[in-house]
Amino acid sequence: MPNSMKPTGDSQDSDLTDILLEAAGELGITLAERELSLFRLYKEELITWNRIVSLVSVKSPLDIPIKHFIDSLTALPLLPREGTRLLDIGTGAGFPGLPLKIIRPDIDLYLLEASRKKVSFLKELIRKAGLTGVTIIHERVEQVINNGRLQESFDCMISRAAFKMPELLSMGLHFLRPEGLLLAMRGPRGEGANQNIGQTIDNKEYCLEKIEDFRLPVSGVSRKIVLYKKL
């Protein structure tokens, strides 16, 4: 009977498209068919790989489009406008770096991830999506720093709750160029979510630029982005 039938792939794609268009529109982002097609592929790969590898938590139909895709895109207005070399540190399943790359193909994106299984997922997704200008670094952060690699190589470094704030700031001293930006994406109760965070660092090394407080479109979940500039 029709009421007992599971949604078809086409209806699921339509639902994803509608959610993304509404949420992105609230952020002032226009999604063309190219971007929507890439996000559909991204979702399909996440669901397929999630059956074998624990990549993301999916508890509701809004989790992938809002909690992962749209949440990643909230950092878009804070990125340098042109010629950005961006390091996503502890990227996991590609968040927030790959959604940002989908919208900003000009970004020279580096994804740093220690998990072999997650790196395998990223490589397959990037291959299927035909994305260029993406470099995957399969190493622990400490190894890269101890080997003196990629020192002061990036205009911007971003991380979505993958590290505690003091660790992230220390990593940024290695990876960021002078005047490079560090974006720390946090939940409402996460470390670094309070207005006194600037007191935890030496102002000779960073300047606290701003703390963005907002709610995600559609879901209304609270989020924060803490933005620093390396001096």
Secondary structure as GFF3:
##gff-version 3
##sequence-region A 1 231
A	DSSP	three_ten_helix	2	4	.	.	.	ID=ss1
A	DSSP	alpha_helix	9	26	.	.	.	ID=ss2
A	DSSP	alpha_helix	33	50	.	.	.	ID=ss3
A	DSSP	pi_helix	63	70	.	.	.	ID=ss4
A	DSSP	alpha_helix	71	73	.	.	.	ID=ss5
A	DSSP	three_ten_helix	76	78	.	.	.	ID=ss6
A	DSSP	beta_strand	85	89	.	.	.	ID=ss7
A	DSSP	alpha_helix	97	103	.	.	.	ID=ss8
A	DSSP	beta_strand	108	112	.	.	.	ID=ss9
A	DSSP	alpha_helix	116	129	.	.	.	ID=ss10
A	DSSP	beta_strand	134	137	.	.	.	ID=ss11
A	DSSP	alpha_helix	141	146	.	.	.	ID=ss12
A	DSSP	beta_strand	154	160	.	.	.	ID=ss13
A	DSSP	alpha_helix	165	175	.	.	.	ID=ss14
A	DSSP	beta_strand	176	186	.	.	.	ID=ss15
A	DSSP	three_ten_helix	197	200	.	.	.	ID=ss16
A	DSSP	beta_strand	206	215	.	.	.	ID=ss17
A	DSSP	beta_strand	222	230	.	.	.	ID=ss18
###
